């Protein structure tokens, strides 16, 4: 039987603008801090999985030169917004295969000032943007027959769900209150890009990006990095009681892509692959959604958070609105969701997000989350989805040591 895998050390940088550091600097900070948190050194690491989308090829090797060039295998990972989770899963598989005792997974991105997800095209020499290439050929139809811009895509995803469940309320009000929850949660997270609470009225009156998503319902593209050191079960047993106590078990590590289906291919299906991943993760971990003490899910937009309540089985099928209205997803609720502030407030440096979501859950399971601690947390779930599409889910459990 393949060995169990544990998170021995983990770290997340402050998310936001880091004008004085490049991706290697940020990745090095997260990696070295995660190694220190694990209580080992770079010489103990047997493999590195490095996630990044925007840097030139060979980012992992460039990072290794800064944190310790030891000749170990380096896997450069790129998988849209699921890049960090994919790097983590790559490290899990290396340990389960018996190829590594200790593995390092890191995700890092520089996105401050990049604008909203899905923005493309090249500026002209004047003040107007000039559409070019394949994207330019369809730009005139954007918003009329669909959209490739992420705010619009996920606005449609949320509105489609409300149509299917016969929601009779005002979508703008509903999604503003979901964003209000996340912005309120962020006030307790000093590493979040934004730590300011916003009322539902302020959120509704913010700049409209793609109805019903206003600016403050959208993920915050920023700079940041997160890294985790993983260890095999047999190696963990040799370590100190304190290291074993702080270790977090990875009870399930799942990565899915879109299955074939006879369906419209215009609007991306973010639901099916998430439902498939969640079902598989619960089976591997031997738990159900009711066993979760907290969830960090991919709220790239407020509309996305709502549909993922349903996709992750946190509520009965079609019951996501009532689930939210019950107060369950607040920090004080029965199933706290995005206690970190989520992507809308914590920030979304794309390749770092998958590990950053795991970082948040780990800190609650360790009892180290400070003012936002979910008391008695024993089991948590971290979820990300990248269009293309890829869904990564990790179920994490507190150590019994």
N, C-alpha and C positions, 0 to 999 in steps of 0.2 A: 504493500500500500504506500502511495506517495506520502511524503512527510507533510505535516501541518506547517503552515508558514505564519510567522509573526512579524508585526511591525515593532522593531526594537527602538528606533529613533525616528523622529519626524520634526520638520521645521517649515515654517512659512514666513516669508519676508513681509514687511509692511507693503500692502498694495497701494498703488498711487502713481505719482510721477517721480521717476528717478533719473533726472536729467544728467547726472554726473556719472552714471554707470551703464555699461552695456549688458547684453544678455549673458555673457560669460561671467561678469562680475556678480550679477544677481544669482546666477546658477551656482557660482562658487560659494556665495554666502549661505544659500539654502543647503547645499550639499555638505559643507564643512560643519554647519550647525547641526544638521541631522546626524552626522557621524559622531559628533561630540555628545549629542543627546543619547545616542545608543551606547556610549561608553567604550567605543572601539576606535581604531584609526583607519586611515585610508588603506594601509597595507593589509588590512583584514578583508577588504572588499574584493569579491571574486568576479563581479560583472557590473556593468553600468548600462542602464537604459535611460537615454537622454531624450526628452521630448521638447520639440520646438518646431514652429511653423515658418517663422519669418526670417530666421538667420540663414546665412549661406550654408551649403552642405558641409557636413563634418563638425557640426556643433559639439557633439559628444566628445570628440577627440580634442577640440579646442578647450573644452571644459576640463578634461582630464589633465591637460598640460598645466592648468592652473591649480588643481587640487591634489595632484599626485599622479604622475605618469608611470603606472606600474605594469603595463603590458597586458592588462586584462581585456577581455572582449568588450567592445562598446557597440551598443545597438542604438542607432539614431531613429527616433520614432516620430511619425507625423500622421495624425488621424483626426483632423479637424478639432472640434472642441473636446473630443474624447482622447486627445493626445496624452495628457497626464495619466489618465486611468489606464490607457494602453501601455504606457511605460511601466506602470505599477504591475500590470498583469504580465508583462514580459519578464519582470524580475521574479514574480511568483512562479512562473513556469520554469525558469532556470533553476530555482531551488527545488521544486517538485521533481524535476528531471535528474536531480543529483549532481548538477553541474556547478552549483555554487552553495556555499554555506551562508555567506553574507552577500546581499545584492543591494545596489543603490539605484533608486529610481528618482529622476528629477524632471520637472517641467518648468519652463521659463518662457516668458514673452515680454517684448517691449511694444506696448500698444497705445501708450498715452498720446492723445492727439490724433488717433487714427480715424476718428469718426465712428459712425454706427456700423455694426456688422453688415457686410454685404455691399459696402460702398466700393465702387470700381470706377474705372475710366482714368484718363489723364488730363491734367489741366492744360488749357491752351496758353498761348503767350499773353492773351488778354485776360479779362476778368470773368469770362464765361467758360464753363466746362464743355469740352468737345467729346462726345461719345465716339469710340473707335472700336474696330474689330467686330467680333461676333456679338459682344454685348451691346455695342453701339447700334447694331442692326435691329435690335428688338427694343431699344430704350424707349422709342416713341409709343410702344404698346404697354409699357410698364404701368400697372395700376388699372389697366382696362381689361386685359385678359389674364391677369395674374401679376406676380411680382417675384423678382429674385432678391429683393432687399429683405434682410432678416426681420425687421420690425413688421413689414407687411405680411411675410410668410406666417409668422407666429400670431399676428392679429387674426388672420384667416383661420388658423388652427383653433384658436380660442373661440371664435364666433361660430365655427362649424360645430364644435362641441356643444355650445349653448343651444344651437338649433336642434341638435339631435336629442337633447334632454328636455326640449320644450321650455326653456327658461323664459320667464315672463317679466323679469326685472330689467333694469337699465345696465347694460354691460359696463359702461364707463364707471358707474358707482361700484360695481362688484370688483373690478380689477384694480380700481384705486384703493380699495380697502385691503386687498392682498398686498399691494405695494406698501401701503401704510404699515402693515405688520412687519415687513422686512426692514423698512427704514427704522422702525422703532427698535427692532432687535439689534441693529447695527450700532446703536448708541453704547452698547456694552462690549463692543469688539474694537479694541484699540488698533488692530492691524487692518481694519476695513478701510477702503479708499474714502468712503463717506460715512461719517458717524453722526449725522444730523437727522433727527426725527422730522417727519413731514405728515401733516394731516391729510386725510382723504380729499378735502377741498383743495388744498395746495396742489396735490398730485393731479387732480382733475383739471385744474386751471393752468397746469404747466404746458409747455409747447406740445402740440399734438404732432406725433410722428406718423403713426398709422393707426387709425381708429380701431380699437379703443386704447391703444398703447400711447400714452404721453411719454415725454422724455424721462420722467422719474419712474416709469414702469419698465424702462429698458436697462439692460445690463451695462455696467460701466467699464468700458475698455480702458485698461490701465497697464502699468508695468508691475511685474511681480514674479516670484518664483516660489516653488515648494518642492521639498525632497523628502524621501523616506528611505530608511535602512531596513531591509527585511532579513530575517534570519530563519534557519531551519529549526524544527522542533528539537532535534537531537543536539544541535549546537546551543540552543537556548538553555537546555538543561544543565550545561556546564557553567553558566554564568551566575552572577551574584543574585541573592534573593531580591535585591532592589531592582535589578534589571529585569528579572522575571516578573516582578509585581507590576512594573510599568509597561511590560510588553502587551500588545493588543493582537489578538488572534484574528487572522483573515479567514473567516468561516466560509466565505464564498467570494470568488473572483470570476466575473462573467463578462464576456464581450460578445455582442451580437451585431449583425448587419441586417439590411432589409431582406426579408424573405420574398420569393416570387409571389405575386398576387395579381389577379385580374382586376386592375383598378386604374383610375386616372393617375397619370404620372406628372401632372402639372403641379399639384400641391404635395409637398413632401409628407410622407406618412411618418410622423414622429411617435406614433402610438404603438404600432404592432411590434417593432423591435424592442421597445421598452417593456411592453407586457411580457414578451418572450424572455427577456433578460431577467425580469423580476421573478417570474415563475421558476426559472432555472436556479436563481440565487436562493430563493426560499427552500427549494428542494435540497440543494447542496448544504445549506446551513442547518437544515432540519428545524426551521422555524416558520412562522407565519407573520403577516404584517402586524397582527395584534401584539407580537412580542417586541416590536421595535420601541425603543425609548426616545429616539430622535431620528430625524431624517434630514440629510442635506441633499436637495435635489436641484436639478439644472433649471433654475428660473431665469433663463436668458431674457425673458419678458414675463410680465405678470400673467399674461395669457397662457404661457407655457406651464407655469406652476399649477394652475387649476387643472389642466388636462393630466398632468403627471400624478396628481392625487389618485386619480382613477387608474392610470396605467400601472402604478406601483401597488395597486390593491389596497391602498390606505382606506378606501371607502368601498361601499357596494357599487357595482357597475352603474354608471349614470348618476351617481349621487355626490359628485365632487362639490357642487354648490352648497348643498346642505351640510356636507362635511366641514367646509370652511366656515359657514355661518354658525356652526355649533361652537366655534372657538377652539376646536381641537388643535389647530396648527400653530397657535400662539405658544410662546415659551412656557406659559403656565397651563397649556392644554394637555390633552391626553396623548397627542402625537405631535410634539413640537417639530415644526418644519422650518429650516433655514434660520436657525438661531444665530448664525454668524452674521446675518443680514442679507445672505444670498448674493447672487451675482449682481442684483440691482444696487446693492450698497457696498458689500465687501469688495466687489469688483470682479472683472473677468479678463485677466491676462491669459488668453485662450489655453495655451499648453500647460499652464500652472493649475488651472481650475480643478482638474480631476484629482490631483493630489491634495490641493487645498481643502476640498470638501472632505477628504479622508482625515486631514489634519484636524478639522473642527470636531469630527466625531471622536477621534482618538482622545482629544483633550477632555471631553466629557467622560469617556470611559475610564480615563486615568484619574478623574476627579481634579483636573488641573485647568478648568475653564473659567475660573475666577467668578466674577459677578453674574455671568450668564450660565453658570453651571446648572445642568439638569440633574437634580439630586437622585442618587441611586441608579444612574444610567448604567446598564449592563450590555445592551445590544443596540447597534445603530447601523444605518444604511447610508451609503454615499452613491450618488447617481449623477452621471453626465450623459449628454447626447450631442453628437456632432453631425451636422447634416452632411449627407453623402451616401449612406448614413452609418453611424456607429454609436452604440450605446454601451457604456461601461457601468457595472454595478459591483460594489464591494460591500459585503456584510461583515461587520466587525464586532468582536465580543471582548469584554473585559477579562483580564487574567484572573484566575482563581488563586494565584500564588499569594 
